[in-house]
Amino acid sequence: MASRLCLFGLLMLSISLVLASDQSPLQDFCVADTKGQVSLNGFTCKDPKLVEANDFFFSGLHLAGNTSNAVGSRVTPVTVTQLPGLNTLGISIVRIDYAPWGINPPHTHPRATEILTVIDGSLEVGFVTSNPENRLITKVLQKGDVFVFPVGLIHFQRNGGYGNTVAIAALSSQNPGVITIANALFGSKPDIAGDILVKAFQLDKNVVTYLQSKF
Ligand SMILES: *[C@@H]1O[C@H](CO)[C@@H](O)[C@H](O)[C@H]1NC(C)=O
């Protein structure tokens, strides 16, 4: 009985490991052939003989992103799209710039855990646990502090300082994906029916119409 339980535990562990992040590579590398004709999970591999150092290279994270927008922040991504050598490796990185009081609005990465470190300035961060608790876990970070956002959970950041803030975040997927909550719900194309959003958010119809016009 104990060994059967143990076997079951191992099985569940291996299943959760498989589901927890991108698949493990089966070769040294598989540089994305972004023009590949075969449709699969990720990209097909460029001929290894044609691979060069630049396939594993990206330059530009020393540059500040443009934060002149409604939320006052900018994410500069380095995922498989910008760095084809990331294909099959289950990892990526971003730079995030925040103007004073700028926010990175509530969003989720369907395929990645995110570990963020503040390079300059200060940052209020938070995430919300799943139902039914929906507990808010939040903290103020200073330069050099590190915080992790568990995979799939809704999270956000706000520059609470008086100067600019810069953060670098690594994510456990070559293609983490981003779902910005407000944009997905009030800015979908075509619109989600207004009466669905009225009931879901317990809002007046005019407020829903207004929000749909904003996003
Ligand atoms: C930043 O973005 C704003 C709004 O799109 C634009 O007007 C401005 O020229 C940009 N600044 C730079 C330095 O690119």
The ligand as an SDF file (V2000), in Angstrom:
LIG
                    3D

 14 14  0  0  0  0  0  0  0  0999 V2000
    7.7330   58.1680  -26.5160 C   0  0  0  0  0  0  0  0  0  0  0  0
    6.3960   57.8670  -26.8410 O   0  0  0  0  0  0  0  0  0  0  0  0
    5.6060   59.0290  -27.1020 C   0  0  0  0  0  0  0  0  0  0  0  0
    4.1760   58.5770  -27.2590 C   0  0  0  0  0  0  0  0  0  0  0  0
    4.0600   57.5310  -28.1950 O   0  0  0  0  0  0  0  0  0  0  0  0
    6.1610   59.7500  -28.3160 C   0  0  0  0  0  0  0  0  0  0  0  0
    5.4040   60.9020  -28.5660 O   0  0  0  0  0  0  0  0  0  0  0  0
    7.6110   60.1200  -28.0510 C   0  0  0  0  0  0  0  0  0  0  0  0
    8.1760   60.6730  -29.2080 O   0  0  0  0  0  0  0  0  0  0  0  0
    8.4170   58.9080  -27.6410 C   0  0  0  0  0  0  0  0  0  0  0  0
    9.7480   59.3340  -27.2220 N   0  0  0  0  0  0  0  0  0  0  0  0
   10.8460   58.8000  -27.7170 C   0  0  0  0  0  0  0  0  0  0  0  0
   12.1230   59.3270  -27.1480 C   0  0  0  0  0  0  0  0  0  0  0  0
   10.8460   57.9120  -28.5590 O   0  0  0  0  0  0  0  0  0  0  0  0
  1  2  1  0
  1 10  1  0
  2  3  1  0
  3  4  1  0
  3  6  1  0
  4  5  1  0
  6  7  1  0
  6  8  1  0
  8  9  1  0
  8 10  1  0
 10 11  1  0
 11 12  1  0
 12 13  1  0
 12 14  2  0
M  END
$$$$
